[in-house]
């Protein structure tokens, strides 16, 4: 799955609910998932780590959708002029 497909899937599955929740709440959920990923990286199994990476990607895609930003657009600077 590429980034465009990820964003499309998240919009199809959760877009209406995500927009109703709004950006501030989505940022809070993303932050919570990042914390869960950090814990899984430190102490979790590979299965838990894969699960949490998926959750973070899903919430990041949801936030980008709400903001009208594509993840491809966000990553382009790493192609053009990596920091």
C-alpha positions, 0 to 999 in steps of 0.5 A: 500500500502506498501513501495515497492508498493509505489516506484514501482507505482511512478516509473511506473507513473513518473520514466522516467520524474523523472530521466530526471529531476534529483536528485537536482531538485527532492530534490528541489521539495521535499523541497517545498512539505515539506513546503506545508505540514508544512503549512497544518499541522499548518493551513490546513484542514484534507483533505489538510493535507492528500493531502500534506502527499501524495505529500511528500511521492510521492517525497520521493519515487521518490528521493529514486528511483533515488538514488537506495535506497529502503524506506524499506532499509532506515527504517530498522534501526528503526527496528534493533536499533531505535535511 
